[in-house]
Amino acid sequence: MILLVVSMSTILFGQKAEYGNVTQKAKYTEYLTKNGDLLKVGDTLKLGKAISDKGFQYITQGGQPCAIWLADKVVFVDHFRSFGTKSQGYKVYVAFKGYGLVPVYIDYDSAIEVGEVVNKNSKMTRDEAINKLSEAKKLLDLEIISQEEYDKLKKELTPIIVNM
């Protein structure tokens, strides 16, 4: 009976991983990312462009970088798995079915930052908001957009810039 309770609590505990709060190697069905995006098994992700002509840096299969021809492909999230050690910490990876028996793992938080993964539902980061507002200011100064358009965008982006 005790064994059943312990195994059930382990199964229930291991369902959702949260960035920076993973303390063991495990398999998960949900992942709360560094940006605050909630990814779930079955979600789709669009692969972006590889940052190297040798392949993707943060998308690997069998420990090797995936080929650049995977760019612009849409993949389905199969599961999330954490790897690491207690002393160095743990990192969560998004897995999708690769070619053959070995899954493809994505270091999602790093891949999203460099554009190897594009998540259209991803929340805008503070840096992205600052860049977008700076670009809009330049367009306002060039009289390409109106003061009203700039003010509307500024009102929308200010909470992202201030609260992060």
QUIFENGI-V887180 format. One record per residue. PHI is phi in whole degrees, -180 to 180 (999 if undefined). PSI is psi in whole degrees, 0 to 359 (NA if undefined). Layout:
<<PHI;PSI> <PHI;PSI>>
This chain:
<<999;316> <-63;319> <-60;319> <-63;316> <-64;316> <-64;315> <-66;323> <-66;319> <-67;325> <-67;318> <-64;314> <-67;321> <-65;324> <-83;9> <-78;324> <-125;127> <-104;146> <-127;132> <-51;131> <78;2> <-131;32> <-105;129> <-120;8> <-159;163> <-75;130> <-165;171> <-112;138> <-129;164> <-108;347> <-141;154> <-144;123> <-92;112> <-80;175> <-58;322> <-77;349> <93;8> <-76;139> <-103;112> <-101;144> <-131;156> <-57;134> <98;343> <-64;158> <-106;145> <-128;144> <-102;126> <-76;139> <-91;218> <-100;143> <-67;142> <-86;359> <-135;150> <-73;353> <-91;355> <130;186> <-75;139> <-85;324> <-109;9> <-125;115> <-133;156> <-134;124> <61;30> <81;1> <-110;145> <-60;138> <-73;151> <-69;153> <-66;342> <-69;352> <-77;350> <-54;140> <70;6> <-79;149> <-101;131> <-125;156> <-104;132> <-68;123> <-92;316> <-168;176> <-122;140> <-138;138> <-101;142> <-132;153> <145;196> <-135;162> <-62;321> <-75;326> <-101;351> <93;172> <-119;148> <-127;142> <-97;136> <-120;144> <-89;133> <-115;141> <-134;159> <-69;125> <-92;209> <-106;112> <100;203> <-88;343> <-88;125> <-71;159> <-97;133> <-113;137> <-116;124> <-78;84> <-56;311> <-62;322> <-76;318> <-65;323> <-68;324> <-66;324> <-98;358> <90;9> <-74;341> <-129;138> <-118;117> <-112;105> <-64;341> <-96;3> <-67;142> <-73;146> <-71;137> <-82;166> <-60;314> <-62;319> <-63;320> <-65;317> <-62;315> <-62;318> <-66;319> <-69;321> <-62;318> <-64;318> <-64;322> <-63;318> <-62;318> <-65;324> <-65;314> <-62;328> <-85;0> <62;33> <-89;328> <-120;161> <-85;164> <-61;323> <-64;317> <-63;318> <-64;314> <-61;321> <-64;314> <-65;319> <-62;318> <-63;322> <-71;322> <-90;337> <-56;315> <-61;326> <-68;318> <-71;317> <-77;322> <-87;359> <-106;NA>>
